[in-house]
Structure formats: C-alpha cells, structure tokens
C-alpha cells in the first residue's frame, strides 16, 4: 500500500487525486493533507480520508481545526508544508504528491526528496525556479520525480525504454487557451472572467491564465528539459486545439510516436500514483470513432511572446527562470485582481527580466530571496494604481 502525502489537496489536481485514491482504497493510504484557503472542502477530506497530519496556511485555521478534529496533528505556514511533506519515517511505499500552485511548492519538494521520498509533481514552478537544485537533491537520495501533467506524462510514456540518441525532436502540444482565436488587438480589453474560460480543460485560475498567455507552455518546455535531460532546442511546442494528443517523439528514422487520450487529468495522475504502471482507472476513455479531426499548426511567437521569453530565460540560466516565474506570479495575481490589463502581464515580465542581473548557481536561499524581492517590487509599482 502506498502512503500518500498530498500537498494542495483542495485544488483541482488535489481533488482529482483523492478521487483516484477513493476508488482504490486497498492501494493507497492518505497520511497528510495540506490546504491554503478552502477549509470547508478540507474538513470533508479529513472526515473521509482520516489523515494523521494536516497543514494549513494560517494559525487561526489551525486553532479552529484542532478543536474540531482533536486526534489529527495540525501544522501551519511554510514550515507546516515542509513538515507535511516529510512527516513520519520514510519508507519505499511513500509518495509525496505536490499539487501546490506557485513557488510555494519548491521547498517542500526539495525537503521530500532530501528525506528519500519520491515525488509526484504537478507543481510546475518547482522545476522552473529550482530545477538544478531539485535534480541534485533527488540524485543524492536516489529519489524519483514522477510528472503529473498531461504533456509530461505523455512524454514519459513515449520515452520509456527509448535510446535517447535516436531522438530528433519531442513535441508538447498547446491548446492556445481562452484567447486562441483572438487577434492581438482584441486582447487589450479582455477581463479575468474571459481568460478563465478555457476551451478544453478545467483548471485552477492561475494555470488557466498561464495557458492564455502561453507562459504555461514555456514552463512545460523548461520542465521537460529537467525531467528528461533534453536539450531545449529539441523540445518544441505545437498548437493542437483538440487537446487529445499530448506529446509526440520524432526519431532520426523519421518515425513519430504519440500519446493520445481524452483531456482528463486523472489519467496522468493515476500513471504517476502507480509510478508508471498501467492500471484500470476512473479517467474518461477516448472514443476514437467520434474524433472528426486532429489539427496541428505552428506556434506564432509574435502572438505569444512569453513563450520565447521563457525559452530565452532557460538558456540564460542561473536565477533567470526564478525571476521569470516570480514576475509571472505577481503579474497574474495583479490581473486577476483587476489591477492591470491582460497584455501588461507580458510587459511586466519582459521589463523585469531585462533589468535583472543574473546570478549564477543560486542557492535555495538565493532563489527564495530573489522571488520575494521581485514580487515586492512589482506589487509596489503596480498594486496601488
């Protein structure tokens, strides 16, 4: 039986993870949960899955929950997340599922890997901000990182037992987000509610905005490089509006293999929870007879400039991708709070990167400090307009 340490249990990925766990009670046991804001949902999860420890963001929530669930250990804040990821004595059956949003997922991931635990990772920012540190930590303890993402799960399936010298390119597909049929001029006046209407996927607010700007795909390219040790120039985005083919691998003999499935995240989650084993699961099956067409078009980098910005930041190395992520997190939050216009997300990220002096080989403390400094500067400049 696998012991699950679930960070971000009340978000979209967290809730779907628990759906799978509930459908396989003999295979999984929930040891810890974590939640930031959705306390009512968390209460239901505690009652159903009976974790030993729960991490919350705020001390007042911790105090209230301790009264309601006296046999559960509650912790709070950043330290609480780390404690939830490393709780108890590590064994081979342990799996940390990181479904957090933003850079908050970095430190718990590193702590979990340092403790010898494998991590099923849905938190894109962990590898974008600290990919080198994460991989070094995993290497020291022989811990594994399993991707929870349709594109990276697809690549994982396509690349298993493949001779890497035979690969020419890999492709990850992009739907184009809520504004894929908009001209640039039409983006000037779009609102958060418009941006949150993703045509294919049901996701959290932040990642849905990232899909609309295509920063999400830039992050996924960076993740793919770290996860699969791929040169970034061989990882290519491809527009695919149907979101049915998630990844493709092109070989030197001109053949291509692809992973195709419905746009149901529970397939990728199940594959990670079972560490790459194929089992029956509750994801939606794909009816091939109902597919009328599969379309592919090149990505327009002028239409989606942040995709090129993300690739350039990775090539620059050092602290650049930390700044990329921090500026994006701050700008998306400002947009969601109606403080800036949609296209200002791009402006803020580009100007922040242009003014940054890259720090080579940053430590974890360096990355946390830079993240905080960048966000504070952006919030100060744009937050009170």
C-alpha positions in Angstrom: 0.0 0.0 0.0 1.3 3.4 -1.0 1.4 6.2 1.7 0.3 9.5 0.1 1.4 12.9 1.4 -0.8 15.2 -0.6 0.1 18.9 -0.7 -2.6 21.1 -2.2 -5.5 18.7 -1.5 -8.4 21.2 -2.2 -7.2 22.4 -5.6 -8.2 20.8 -8.9 -5.3 18.3 -9.0 -5.6 17.5 -5.3 -9.3 16.8 -5.5 -8.9 14.5 -8.6 -6.0 12.7 -6.8 -8.3 12.0 -3.9 -11.0 10.7 -6.4 -8.5 8.1 -7.6 -7.4 7.2 -4.1 -11.0 6.8 -3.0 -11.6 4.4 -6.0 -8.6 2.3 -4.9 -8.8 2.0 -1.1 -6.6 -1.1 -1.0 -3.8 0.6 -2.9 -3.5 4.0 -1.1 -3.5 5.4 2.4 -3.6 9.2 2.9 -1.1 10.2 5.6 -1.1 14.0 5.2 -3.1 16.8 3.5 -2.5 20.5 3.0 -4.8 23.4 2.2 -4.5 27.1 1.9 -8.0 28.6 1.8 -10.8 26.1 1.1 -11.2 25.0 4.7 -14.8 23.7 4.2 -13.6 21.3 1.5 -10.6 20.3 3.7 -13.0 19.3 6.5 -14.8 16.9 4.3 -11.5 15.4 3.2 -10.3 15.0 6.8 -13.5 13.2 7.6 -13.3 10.9 4.6 -9.6 10.1 4.4 -8.6 10.4 8.1 -5.0 11.8 7.6 -2.6 11.8 10.5 -1.4 15.3 9.8 -2.9 18.4 8.1 -1.0 21.5 7.1 -2.9 24.8 6.7 -1.7 28.3 5.8 -3.0 30.3 8.8 -2.7 29.9 12.5 -6.3 30.8 13.1 -7.5 27.9 10.8 -5.1 25.6 12.7 -6.5 26.6 16.0 -10.1 26.1 14.9 -9.5 22.7 13.2 -7.6 21.4 16.3 -10.8 21.8 18.3 -12.9 20.1 15.6 -10.5 17.2 14.9 -8.6 16.6 18.1 -6.9 13.4 17.0 -5.3 15.0 13.9 -2.0 16.8 14.1 -2.3 20.3 12.6 0.6 22.5 11.4 0.7 25.8 9.7 2.7 28.1 7.4 5.6 27.4 5.2 7.2 25.2 7.9 3.9 23.2 8.1 4.1 22.4 4.4 7.6 21.0 4.7 6.5 19.0 7.8 3.6 17.6 5.9 5.9 16.5 3.1 8.4 14.8 5.4 6.1 13.6 8.2 7.0 10.2 9.7 9.7 7.7 8.9 10.4 7.4 5.2 9.8 4.0 3.5 9.7 2.7 0.0 5.9 3.0 -0.1 5.9 6.7 0.5 4.9 9.1 -2.3 4.5 12.9 -1.9 2.0 14.4 -4.3 2.8 18.1 -4.9 -0.3 19.8 -6.3 0.6 23.2 -4.9 0.4 26.4 -7.0 3.4 28.7 -7.4 6.9 28.8 -5.9 5.5 27.6 -2.6 5.9 24.1 -3.9 9.7 24.4 -4.2 10.9 23.9 -0.6 8.5 21.0 0.2 9.7 19.2 -2.9 13.3 19.6 -2.0 12.6 18.6 1.6 10.7 15.5 0.5 13.4 14.4 -2.0 16.1 15.0 0.6 14.2 12.7 3.0 14.4 10.0 0.4 10.8 10.2 -0.7 9.6 10.0 -4.3 7.6 13.0 -5.5 4.7 13.0 -8.0 4.9 16.6 -9.2 2.1 18.8 -10.6 3.7 22.0 -9.4 5.4 23.4 -12.5 7.1 26.2 -10.6 9.3 23.8 -8.7 11.4 22.8 -11.7 11.1 26.2 -13.4 12.6 28.0 -10.4 14.9 25.4 -8.9 15.3 22.6 -11.4 19.0 22.2 -10.9 18.7 22.1 -7.1 15.8 19.7 -7.3 17.7 17.2 -9.6 20.8 17.4 -7.4 18.8 16.6 -4.3 17.0 13.7 -6.0 20.3 12.3 -7.2 21.8 12.3 -3.7 19.0 10.2 -2.3 18.0 8.2 -5.4 14.5 9.6 -5.2 12.3 9.8 -8.2 10.2 12.6 -9.7 7.1 11.5 -11.5 5.3 14.2 -13.6 1.6 14.9 -13.1 0.9 16.8 -16.3 -0.8 15.6 -19.5 2.2 16.7 -21.6 4.9 15.3 -19.4 3.1 12.2 -18.6 2.7 11.7 -22.4 6.5 12.2 -22.9 7.2 9.8 -20.1 5.1 7.2 -21.8 6.7 7.8 -25.2 10.3 7.9 -23.9 10.3 4.8 -21.7 13.0 2.4 -22.8 13.9 4.6 -25.7 17.5 5.1 -26.9 17.9 8.9 -26.5 20.5 9.0 -29.3 17.7 8.1 -31.7 15.5 11.1 -30.8 15.4 14.1 -33.2 12.7 16.2 -31.5 10.0 16.0 -28.9 6.7 17.9 -29.2 4.4 19.1 -26.5 1.0 20.3 -27.6 -0.8 23.5 -26.7 -4.5 24.3 -26.9 -3.8 28.1 -27.1 -6.0 28.9 -24.1 -9.1 31.0 -23.9 -8.0 33.6 -26.4 -6.5 31.4 -29.1 -8.9 32.8 -31.7 -8.3 36.5 -30.7 -6.1 38.9 -32.6 -3.5 40.8 -30.5 -5.6 43.9 -30.8 -8.6 42.2 -29.2 -6.6 41.3 -26.1 -6.3 44.9 -25.0 -9.7 44.9 -23.3 -10.2 41.3 -22.1 -11.1 40.7 -18.5 -10.2 37.9 -16.0 -13.6 36.3 -16.4 -12.9 36.0 -20.1 -9.4 34.5 -19.6 -10.7 31.8 -17.2 -12.9 30.2 -19.9 -10.5 27.5 -21.1 -11.9 25.7 -24.1 -10.8 22.2 -23.1 -9.6 21.9 -19.5 -11.0 22.6 -16.1 -8.0 24.0 -14.2 -7.2 26.5 -11.4 -7.2 30.2 -12.0 -3.5 30.8 -12.2 -2.7 28.0 -14.6 -5.7 29.0 -16.8 -4.3 32.5 -17.2 -0.9 31.0 -17.9 -2.5 29.0 -20.7 -4.0 32.1 -22.2 -0.6 33.8 -22.2 1.2 30.6 -23.2 3.6 31.0 -20.3 2.3 27.6 -19.2 3.8 26.1 -22.3 7.1 27.9 -21.7 7.1 26.4 -18.2 6.4 23.0 -19.6 9.3 23.2 -22.1 11.6 24.0 -19.2 10.2 21.2 -17.1 10.7 18.7 -19.9 14.3 19.7 -20.2 14.8 19.0 -16.4 12.7 15.9 -16.2 14.0 14.1 -19.3 17.5 15.7 -19.7 16.6 17.1 -23.1 18.3 19.9 -24.9 15.9 22.8 -25.0 16.2 23.3 -28.8 14.8 19.7 -29.3 11.7 20.4 -27.2 9.1 22.1 -29.4 5.6 23.4 -28.8 2.8 22.5 -31.3 -0.6 24.0 -31.5 -3.3 21.3 -31.2 -6.8 22.7 -30.5 -8.4 19.4 -29.7 -6.0 18.6 -26.7 -6.2 14.8 -27.4 -2.6 14.2 -28.5 -0.4 15.4 -25.5 3.1 14.6 -26.6 5.0 13.3 -29.6 8.5 12.0 -30.1 10.2 12.2 -33.5 13.1 9.8 -34.3 16.0 10.0 -36.6 14.4 7.5 -38.9 11.5 10.0 -39.5 9.0 8.0 -37.5 6.9 9.6 -34.8 5.1 8.1 -31.8 2.5 9.9 -29.9 0.5 9.6 -26.7 -3.3 10.2 -27.2 -6.0 10.3 -24.6 -9.0 12.3 -23.5 -8.3 15.6 -21.8 -8.8 14.1 -18.4 -6.0 14.8 -15.8 -6.9 11.7 -13.8 -5.1 9.6 -16.4 -1.8 11.4 -15.8 -2.4 11.4 -12.0 -3.1 7.7 -11.9 0.0 6.9 -14.0 2.1 8.9 -11.5 0.5 7.4 -8.4 1.3 4.0 -9.8 4.8 5.1 -10.7 4.4 4.3 -14.4 2.3 1.2 -14.1 -0.8 0.9 -16.3 -3.9 0.1 -14.3 -7.6 0.5 -14.8 -8.7 3.9 -13.5 -11.6 6.3 -13.5 -10.4 8.6 -16.2 -12.6 9.1 -19.2 -12.0 6.7 -22.1 -11.4 8.2 -25.6 -13.8 7.1 -28.3 -11.7 7.2 -31.5 -14.8 6.8 -33.7 -16.1 10.1 -32.5 -12.9 12.1 -33.4 -13.6 14.0 -36.5 -10.2 15.6 -36.9 -6.8 16.2 -35.3 -5.3 19.6 -36.3 -1.7 20.8 -35.8 -0.3 24.3 -36.5 2.9 26.0 -35.7 3.1 28.3 -32.7 3.1 32.0 -33.5 5.8 33.5 -31.3 4.7 37.1 -32.1 1.2 36.2 -30.9 2.6 34.5 -27.8 5.8 36.4 -27.0 6.1 34.9 -23.5 6.9 31.5 -24.9 10.1 32.8 -26.5 10.8 34.8 -23.3 10.6 31.6 -21.2 12.9 29.7 -23.6 15.5 32.5 -23.5 15.4 32.7 -19.7 16.2 29.0 -19.5 19.1 29.4 -21.9 20.4 32.3 -19.8 20.4 30.1 -16.8 21.1 30.9 -13.2 18.5 33.0 -11.5 16.7 34.0 -14.7 14.0 31.4 -14.5 13.4 32.3 -10.9 12.8 35.9 -12.0 10.6 34.7 -14.9 8.3 32.8 -12.5 8.2 35.5 -9.8 7.3 38.2 -12.3 4.7 35.9 -13.8 3.1 35.0 -10.5 2.9 38.7 -9.5 1.6 39.8 -12.8 -1.1 37.1 -13.0 -2.2 38.0 -9.4 -2.5 41.6 -10.4 -4.5 40.8 -13.5 -6.9 38.5 -11.6 -7.4 41.4 -9.1 -8.1 43.8 -12.0 -5.1 45.9 -11.2 -3.5 45.6 -14.7 -4.6 44.8 -18.2 -4.0 41.4 -19.7 -1.2 42.5 -22.1 0.5 44.2 -19.2 1.4 40.7 -17.9 3.8 40.5 -20.8 5.2 44.0 -20.2 5.9 43.3 -16.6 7.6 40.0 -17.2 9.8 41.3 -20.0 10.8 44.5 -18.2 11.6 42.6 -15.0 13.9 40.1 -16.8 15.6 42.9 -18.8 16.6 44.7 -15.6 17.8 41.6 -13.7 21.4 40.8 -13.3 21.6 37.0 -13.5 23.1 35.2 -10.5 24.9 32.0 -11.5 24.4 28.9 -9.4 21.9 30.4 -6.9 21.3 28.6 -3.6 17.8 27.8 -2.3 18.1 30.8 -0.1 19.1 32.9 -3.0 16.0 31.8 -5.0 13.6 32.4 -2.1 15.1 35.9 -1.6 15.0 36.8 -5.3 11.4 35.6 -5.6 10.4 37.8 -2.7 12.2 40.8 -4.0 10.9 40.6 -7.5 7.3 40.2 -6.3 7.5 43.0 -3.8 8.9 45.4 -6.4 6.1 44.6 -8.9 3.3 44.8 -6.3 4.7 48.1 -5.1 4.8 49.5 -8.6 1.5 48.3 -10.0 -0.6 47.2 -7.0 -1.8 50.6 -5.9 -2.8 52.1 -9.2 
